[in-house]
């Protein structure tokens, strides 16, 4: 699929291009912090924490914490606040917002268009959503018009809600079958594990359709209350997942969405970054 980058991203990436190539670069991978990881902190502080980890990519949530108090819908913030966020990202050395979401994309073209327009102003080319099947024709049309992608996200299986199906990669595959490559999957690997699934097998089922990931390692399988642990220390076969994605030739973003020890998670996230970099070195060396 043709890749589209807005003028703002061209400018930011130009500065990044001068940096030494990393193992992740060789694999075509970007490691990003999903802002929801730092939802307890103002977005400015979340950006600083991301930069402090040595990362140059972020993913923004469907809501944003502007003042350290209650998060508000990202789409509802003012142009002034959006401009301040973009300026802060640039000043901190964050070269790209790799995606935005989870956002709502209903079967209503006018409402969907509002989301695409805001994403365009934000400077991202990928939306993460859990859309109704009835919205997919509209979404595909707008993806082509705006030169964007939509990645279908999965939450855990809901025993009391049989109508919720996107936890199942086979179902997600059925949704994107026959559609343009601009529609694919945002694989939340931790939610697969919470649903009792093998994340490596799930990745295989979605081969060729994975746009980005909310990558996780958990302490338990099949437990909806299982929590994040540093990558490589849990039961999710994190290294096996990365090896499978290399086999597939995946190129894209791994978003750290760490949902544990909310206010003191930074040391654990640093372990995730260290694991990712070391595994990339190993995989790139064997490529």
Number of C-alpha atoms within 10 A of each C-alpha: 6 6 9 14 15 14 10 15 16 14 12 16 15 11 11 16 10 8 8 8 10 14 19 19 14 15 19 14 19 19 24 26 30 27 28 24 24 25 23 19 23 18 23 18 18 21 26 16 17 26 19 13 15 13 19 22 24 28 28 24 22 21 21 24 23 19 14 14 11 13 19 14 12 20 19 13 13 10 13 9 13 17 13 13 17 19 12 17 24 15 13 18 19 24 23 25 22 24 29 26 23 20 20 16 24 19 17 12 16 11 12 18 17 13 17 25 12 16 20 16 15 21 19 24 24 25 28 28 21 22 20 13 12 11 15 19 13 17 26 18 14 19 22 12 10 15 18 22 27 29 27 26 26 26 19 23 22 13 9 7 8 8 8 15 16 21 21 17 23 13 12 23 18 11 18 20 13 8 13 14 18 24 24 26 30 28 29 23 27 30 27 26 26 23 21 16 21 18 24 20 13 18 21 17 15 20 18 15 23 24 25 27 22 22 23 29 25 25 18 19 21 16 15 17 11 17 19 22 24 22 25 19 16 17 14 25 18 24 18 13 20 20 17 17 20 18 13 15 13 19 18 16 24 27 26 23 22 27 15 14 13 14 11 10 17 18 11 17 22 17 16 21 21 15 18 21 16 14 19 23 16 13 19 16 10 7 9
